[in-house]
Amino acid sequence: MFGKLMGPAGVAGRGALLLLFYLIALVAGALGAVWLFAVAGAVAVVGEFALPRWSAPTLTLLEKVGLGRGYRQLTRDLSAVLLVVGTLRPTPVQLTAILLLPAGVWVISVFAGALNRMIERRNPQSALVRNIELGPLRSAPRPPEWVSAVAGEPLAMINVLLVPAAVLAAAQDDVAPMLAAGAAAVLSAAVAGGIVALTWLRGRGMGKSTLLPAVQRWMDTYRPEVALYFAGPAKDVYQANMWLAPTEALERRAVVLMRSREAFQELADTRLPVICVPAGPDFMNLEMGSVRAALYAANVGANIHMLREPGTKHIFVGHGDSDKQASVNPYSKVYDEVWVAGRAGRERYARAGVGVLDTDIVEIGRPQLAGVHTFGSESVDRPFTVLYAPTWEGWLEDDPYHTSLVLMGERIVKGLLATRPSVRLIYKPHPLTGTRSKAALAVHQRVVGLIRAAGGDTEATSLDGPGHRVVTGRVPALFDCFNQTDLLISDISSVVSDFVQSQRPYVVANPSGLSEDEFRRNFPTARAAYLLSADCGELEKIVALTRAGDDPMTEARQELKVYLLGPDEPNPMERFRQEIGRVCG
């Protein structure tokens, strides 16, 4: 019932429906309508437990309009009490107990929540670290995690026992079930509240955690020269992941600085020391005078907390060169330097005129691409493989051409699955696919369904074997997919620029219907691409041509590689090291 309504109206509808059942339960309790109360109370309780999983935005909306969980729980408890009092006419002693037992749970919940917050203030989780030994740390004791999770308002949820107890009491004409449920609720709440209270007593006078001072002592000892800074959310952590290996290979003292606990948990494996300090004041109080070069993988507002370091060179390295508008963000003006892959990146900023000076642009290549095999460098013993890697739908909801997935995705996948002789398909969508557009998410799900129906592995963690693959996790990585690919189909994105390193043929989708000359003029990364129009009519011919090895784009790709990614010598990793050395002095 609660899961069928869709969209913003559905969010409000689910909230209204939940509140309606609470209201019905309250009225039924006051009127002594036992079975109506039973039905409404059961639906309200089920909805309360179901919505966090099925529709978290509904609960957020209810909180915003002042109808949060606490008020709903009080309504539920009151309706149960009204039902018992109205139908059984208890004695004064029984009435007192019926009123005090639920109230006791609430009193315990309030004090447990307050004490738990005081414990948290003694031990703020001010930082998280990886690959760093901070030594012994003094910290105040904490209650078990399950106790911390329920302390406060959630603890009053135990009064849900009153709903079936009230129905049973009214049906049996006996207050005993209600009194027993109330006593059990108080006892359960008292156990959790008692643990919190004892923990608070044990930690009195212990002061605040020594974690941040320990982090500062480590910084003072290690004295990092290079910081890879990432302040984006967990869903964007791939942007930082792509710079971990090049930063490790610098052979300089380097550190990864992060601002999101969730992103910290999702960061890929690395040998680098990693520090996450979520709170702005805490981060700005860290002394980082030894850092000579700060590398920024993304443009986000919290970059300001690092940009304020006056003795540091602030360098935007981004997360891939492409012809997208995002690759020339005006925000880039705030950095001391902007590092791009090749001449294409420099000219892109010149055309955009966003205020980045040509003298502040440095071409370093793409050091991440060292592991991408170039055409003919490895022996191939696998089926002809096509990688379809569409970009995401972008920030503008009215831009239907940002990704090929919505308008062309199903045609592309159906065409590839129907190709004879058969090809192996690897489908690797952008990590953010479907986060902005329900249409993109729906098409993605249908594409996965098509590949599943064709016998493909739709949760692939390996590229081994001849079958089709859907790759949506961090592993296999995009570059691993490149090394298994004979033909790429993608959109205007950094995927195309990076794939040019392989010198294998690639296709760029043209869903907007621009003429071939205009498309290649507007998007230089497509100069050596086969173009695919919205009806995908060229797909069969492109696959046949490239599979046969009769590829007229070979020379164009060689020229484009230098334009996009720079010369092979010195190699990109060496150029990266040289420029870091220049900045660090």
Secondary structure as the mmCIF struct_conf table of DSSP 4:
data_model
#
loop_
_struct_conf.conf_type_id
_struct_conf.id
_struct_conf.beg_label_comp_id
_struct_conf.beg_label_asym_id
_struct_conf.beg_label_seq_id
_struct_conf.end_label_comp_id
_struct_conf.end_label_asym_id
_struct_conf.end_label_seq_id
TURN_TY1_P TURN_TY1_P1 PHE A 2 GLY A 3
BEND BEND1 LYS A 4 LYS A 4
HELX_RH_AL_P HELX_RH_AL_P1 GLY A 7 LEU A 31
TURN_TY1_P TURN_TY1_P2 GLY A 32 GLY A 32
HELX_RH_AL_P HELX_RH_AL_P2 VAL A 34 TRP A 54
HELX_RH_AL_P HELX_RH_AL_P3 ALA A 56 LYS A 64
TURN_TY1_P TURN_TY1_P3 VAL A 65 GLY A 66
HELX_RH_AL_P HELX_RH_AL_P4 ARG A 69 LEU A 88
HELX_RH_AL_P HELX_RH_AL_P5 PRO A 92 ARG A 122
BEND BEND2 ASN A 123 ASN A 123
STRN STRN1 LEU A 128 ARG A 130
BEND BEND3 ASN A 131 ASN A 131
HELX_RH_AL_P HELX_RH_AL_P6 GLU A 145 VAL A 150
TURN_TY1_P TURN_TY1_P4 ALA A 151 GLY A 152
HELX_RH_3T_P HELX_RH_3T_P1 GLU A 153 LEU A 161
HELX_RH_AL_P HELX_RH_AL_P7 LEU A 162 GLN A 172
TURN_TY1_P TURN_TY1_P5 ASP A 173 ASP A 173
BEND BEND4 VAL A 175 VAL A 175
HELX_RH_AL_P HELX_RH_AL_P8 ALA A 176 ARG A 202
TURN_TY1_P TURN_TY1_P6 GLY A 203 GLY A 205
BEND BEND5 LYS A 208 LYS A 208
BEND BEND6 THR A 210 THR A 210
HELX_RH_AL_P HELX_RH_AL_P9 LEU A 211 TYR A 222
BEND BEND7 GLU A 225 GLU A 225
STRN STRN2 VAL A 226 PHE A 230
BEND BEND8 GLY A 232 GLY A 232
HELX_RH_3T_P HELX_RH_3T_P2 ALA A 234 ASP A 236
TURN_TY1_P TURN_TY1_P7 VAL A 237 VAL A 237
HELX_RH_AL_P HELX_RH_AL_P10 TYR A 238 ASN A 241
TURN_TY1_P TURN_TY1_P8 MET A 242 TRP A 243
HELX_RH_AL_P HELX_RH_AL_P11 LEU A 244 GLU A 248
TURN_TY1_P TURN_TY1_P9 ALA A 249 LEU A 250
BEND BEND9 ARG A 252 ARG A 252
STRN STRN3 ALA A 254 MET A 258
HELX_RH_AL_P HELX_RH_AL_P12 ARG A 261 GLU A 266
HELX_LH_PP_P HELX_LH_PP_P1 LEU A 267 ASP A 269
BEND BEND10 ARG A 271 LEU A 272
STRN STRN4 VAL A 274 CYS A 276
BEND BEND11 ALA A 279 ALA A 279
HELX_RH_AL_P HELX_RH_AL_P13 GLY A 280 MET A 284
TURN_TY1_P TURN_TY1_P10 ASN A 285 ASN A 285
BEND BEND12 LEU A 286 LEU A 286
TURN_TY1_P TURN_TY1_P11 GLY A 289 SER A 290
STRN STRN5 ALA A 293 TYR A 296
BEND BEND13 ALA A 297 ALA A 298
HELX_RH_3T_P HELX_RH_3T_P3 GLY A 301 ASN A 303
HELX_RH_AL_P HELX_RH_AL_P14 ILE A 304 LEU A 307
TURN_TY1_P TURN_TY1_P12 ARG A 308 ARG A 308
TURN_TY1_P TURN_TY1_P13 PRO A 310 GLY A 311
BEND BEND14 THR A 312 THR A 312
STRN STRN6 LYS A 313 PHE A 316
BEND BEND15 HIS A 319 HIS A 319
BEND BEND16 ASP A 323 LYS A 324
HELX_RH_3T_P HELX_RH_3T_P4 GLN A 325 VAL A 328
HELX_RH_3T_P HELX_RH_3T_P5 PRO A 330 VAL A 334
BEND BEND17 TYR A 335 ASP A 336
STRN STRN7 GLU A 337 VAL A 340
BEND BEND18 ALA A 341 GLY A 342
HELX_RH_AL_P HELX_RH_AL_P15 ARG A 343 ALA A 352
TURN_TY1_P TURN_TY1_P14 GLY A 353 GLY A 353
BEND BEND19 VAL A 354 GLY A 355
HELX_RH_3T_P HELX_RH_3T_P6 ASP A 358 ASP A 360
STRN STRN8 ILE A 361 GLU A 363
HELX_RH_3T_P HELX_RH_3T_P7 PRO A 367 GLY A 371
BEND BEND20 VAL A 372 VAL A 372
HELX_LH_PP_P HELX_LH_PP_P2 HIS A 373 THR A 374
TURN_TY1_P TURN_TY1_P15 PHE A 375 GLY A 376
BEND BEND21 SER A 377 GLU A 378
BEND BEND22 ARG A 382 ARG A 382
STRN STRN9 THR A 385 ALA A 389
BEND BEND23 TRP A 395 TRP A 395
TURN_TY1_P TURN_TY1_P16 GLU A 397 ASP A 398
TURN_TY1_P TURN_TY1_P17 PRO A 400 TYR A 401
BEND BEND24 HIS A 402 HIS A 402
BEND BEND25 SER A 404 SER A 404
HELX_RH_AL_P HELX_RH_AL_P16 LEU A 405 ALA A 418
BEND BEND26 ARG A 420 PRO A 421
STRN STRN10 ARG A 424 TYR A 427
TURN_TY1_P TURN_TY1_P18 PRO A 431 GLY A 434
BEND BEND27 THR A 435 ARG A 436
HELX_RH_AL_P HELX_RH_AL_P17 LYS A 438 ALA A 453
TURN_TY1_P TURN_TY1_P19 ALA A 454 GLY A 455
STRN STRN11 ASP A 457 ASP A 457
TURN_TY1_P TURN_TY1_P20 THR A 458 GLU A 459
BEND BEND28 THR A 461 THR A 461
BEND BEND29 GLY A 465 GLY A 467
STRN STRN12 ARG A 469 VAL A 470
BEND BEND30 GLY A 473 PRO A 476
HELX_RH_AL_P HELX_RH_AL_P18 LEU A 478 PHE A 482
TURN_TY1_P TURN_TY1_P21 ASN A 483 GLN A 484
BEND BEND31 ASP A 486 ASP A 486
STRN STRN13 LEU A 487 SER A 490
BEND BEND32 ILE A 492 SER A 493
HELX_RH_AL_P HELX_RH_AL_P19 SER A 494 PHE A 499
HELX_RH_3T_P HELX_RH_3T_P8 VAL A 500 SER A 502
TURN_TY1_P TURN_TY1_P22 GLN A 503 GLN A 503
STRN STRN14 TYR A 506 ASN A 510
TURN_TY1_P TURN_TY1_P23 PRO A 511 SER A 512
HELX_RH_AL_P HELX_RH_AL_P20 GLU A 516 ASN A 522
HELX_RH_3T_P HELX_RH_3T_P9 PRO A 524 ALA A 526
TURN_TY1_P TURN_TY1_P24 ARG A 527 ALA A 528
BEND BEND33 ALA A 529 ALA A 529
STRN STRN15 TYR A 530 SER A 533
TURN_TY1_P TURN_TY1_P25 ALA A 534 ASP A 535
TURN_TY1_P TURN_TY1_P26 GLY A 537 GLU A 538
HELX_RH_AL_P HELX_RH_AL_P21 LEU A 539 ARG A 547
TURN_TY1_P TURN_TY1_P27 ALA A 548 GLY A 549
TURN_TY1_P TURN_TY1_P28 PRO A 552 MET A 553
HELX_RH_AL_P HELX_RH_AL_P22 THR A 554 LEU A 565
BEND BEND34 ASP A 568 PRO A 570
HELX_RH_AL_P HELX_RH_AL_P23 PRO A 572 CYS A 584
#
